[in-house]
Amino acid sequence: MTYMYEYPQFVRINFRENKRFPKYNLYGYAEGHLTEFARNGDWNGAPVLFIPGNSGSYKQARSLASVALRKGLDNNWAHHLDYFTVDLNEEYSALFGGVLEEQTEFVGQCIKEILNLYSRLPNRPRSITIVGHSMGGTIAYALLRNTEVAPLIGTIIALSAPLDKPVINFDVFINAFYRSIREKMQESRQVRLIGNHTNTCCANKVSRAPQNLPPKGFDDKLLISIGGGSRDIIVHAGHSDSIYSDIHAMSTSIPLVWLTTDHLCAVWCLQSVLVLNRFLYSTIRPVKGREAYGKGHQFIDDKEEKLAKAIHYFTNKSPAEKHHKEVILVSGDKVGEWIEDSRRVFTHQFKNGLNTTRFQMIRLIDLPQYQLLNVEAINLADKDWVFGCAALDVLKTMRYCAKAVSITEYAEKLPSLKHERFHLRLDLKKLKAKHPEWTHVVIGIWPTKQPVQINVDIHAEGDREVKTSIQKWYHYTPQTIIEDTILGSSVYKLSIHGLEVSHQAMELVVKPKSCSKPGYHSVAKICVPWTEGLILACFIYFGLITKMYEGYLEEFIFNTAKEIAEKLYGRWRRRTSGAVEGETNPIASTIEGAIENSNVESLENSEASPEQDASGNPEETEPQLVPEAIEANAENVTSAESTTDSQVNSSDTKEDPELNRLLEDSLRQQMKYEEKRKKDEEVLRVEYDAIPEGLSSINFHLCLFFILLLLTFINLPTALTWSKKLSIREGALK
């Protein structure tokens, strides 16, 4: 994060064309007493415009603008940057492409208005530098389609921006937007091929158009793309590069940054912000004299000069103007100490610094074991320190070089916890073939009070190379690749074979067997040689899609589906079947038992009545009765019923205590049963309530899964066409 010394102020800038875009606004950044100058329209620096990305805020420019403003105050406002930012209403431009054209048109009008603010100055700027984050970088590229706005743009820096293809292609508007940019770029700019020689391990990472091709309309624009690395899970490293950019750098390889940044951290990471502003300040055209104060500042127009500065700040290389520069090492009587060491591996350390100049000489010998030179230098970064020369001058018994050619540009800067650390790797065989007059490579150590150290390692090709293979599936058993390294060696090359699918990963652990100090650190430089080709492009495409949404797929497959299956067919079904088969109602059982007993008693009475008949014949049929007999029989029945009722009443009175006891037991059983039934209903209700939630979750993930599958098939022809065109274009250029 960056620090704030005064309260930030965003001054709104009103202009006539803004009425066509009422939901968008343009702001200028200021702090403290400088706010009044901004409100009065007193802008006299070099203009920089920040464009936010998808759902981004215009206030995200605060870190970049605040650091630039403080740097301007530190140099007494001799030259400074004026930061502007646009408010795009925090629209989701990456999800809906219908707003991209409108945003691009508004930003184009803002560029014209910003340059109009300097029209009163005699040294007014003629171009503007754009810093675009995420979709803001894509909008910056789209501005080059406008013939009125394109001449006003000098440099574009895209931070974690999907430049050549969108991360997710949801609609036809996004597809048409990218297609229009691609068609315009193909027409007006040379293509930088992405292949085996565009990664950080190769010397020609910054590739340029072939010299025999004529320049195109946009070749004078400096386009820089910067990726965040592994922490940026929104815009992957492959999306942040462009075949039309002059330089592509990952934040992990930028000197003095050395860190991976997530998607939002790219705009406020202090290390990255400092490097960006150093580069922007270096591109301001210097103005001499005090009379130039307040008259405006311009950016450098020469692209080659800006490109050399970009290479210096965003890569591990030195500026182009230092390449093969001839220097004078000995002048007058100050020869210094010239020492030649015949060993192939040695170290020289000066803990208290040096009082005199020392030159370490390495002879160029035409032998296989003297082919590759690795030099690790600590605190030798103030000036040129590596030279090639012919040691033809002699002073007493010491040979030396009066003149030499600097080859410091071959050294690259390495991350270090405390000191300046550089690494130089040279092929001495090729160097000798290119410069046959040279006899030595010289390392210059200038007088200093800081601790200085050089580690020299000379070896044959393949001596420091180790090959290993990675398991295709998961494997957690540690494997020792190198047991012991050669004493004094500084570099080893590890080639990993079998790294083919996206889920493969490898952890590299470097442990010293003995170290004089507990604090040590090692540097690993990763080289991923992606190649062109139809099949590999498809594998990378599907791998990125799967990796991007693996969280949703995992939740759908392993969590949501399991939950729904358990709710619908698991415990609820087992509990329901158990209740039907094993559990019974005690009251119902008592009532059924009582009914059964009464039926048995009635059946016994019905069977005993024929035996007590006067005739004594149970099988005799009922005789035919005359009406007088029927009446007499009715009277007898009535008297019999009254007698029976009196007998039943008397028996009920005798059985009251026993009946009360049975009723109380039945009531207690009924209460227990009701309590148990209520608890079971509550448990079932919880499960029933969880079913709609689970169904809604599974419906959401099912829809997302099918949308993902549909988008994959929709974009598959685009990936195939892109890979085919890239291969055809490469063949045509070859």
Buried (B, 14 or more C-beta within 10 A) or exposed (E): EBEEEBEBBBBEBEBEBBEEBEEBBBBBBBBEEBBEBBBEEEBBBBBBBBBBBBBBBBBBBBBBBBBBBBBBBEEEBBBBBBBBBBBBBEBEBBBBBEBBBBBBBBBBBBBBBBBEBBEEBEBBBEBBBBBBBBBBBBBBBBBBBBEEBBBBBBBBBBBBBBBBBBBBBBEEBBBEBBEBBBEBBBEBBBBBBBBEEBBBEBEEBBBEBEEEEEEBBBBBBBBBBBBBBEBBEBBBBBBBBBBBBBBBBBBBBBBEBBBBBBBBBBBBBEBBBBBBBBBBBBBBBEBEEEEBEEBBBBBBEEBEBBBBBBBBBBBBBBBBEBBEBEBEBBEEEEBBEBEBEEEBBBBBEBEEBBEEBBBBBBBBBEEEEBBBBBBBBBBBBEEBBBBBBBBEBEEEEBBBBBBBBBBBBBBBBBBBEEBBBBBBBBBBBEBBEEBEEBBBBBBBBBEBEBBBBBBBBBBEEEBBEEEEEBEEEEEEEEEEEEEEBBEEBBBBEBEBEEEEEBEBEEEEEEEEEEEEEEEEEEEEBEEEEBEBBBEEBBBBBBBBBBEBBEEBBEBBEEBBBEBBEBBEEBEBEEBEEEEEEEEEEBEEEBEEEEEEEEEEEEEEEEEEEEEEEEEEEEEEEEEEEEEEEEEEEEEEEEEEEEEEEEEEEEEEEEEEEEEEEEEEEBEEBBEEBEEEEEEBEEEBEEBEEBBEEBBEBBEBBEEBBEEBEEBBEEBEEBBBEBBBEBBEBBEEEE
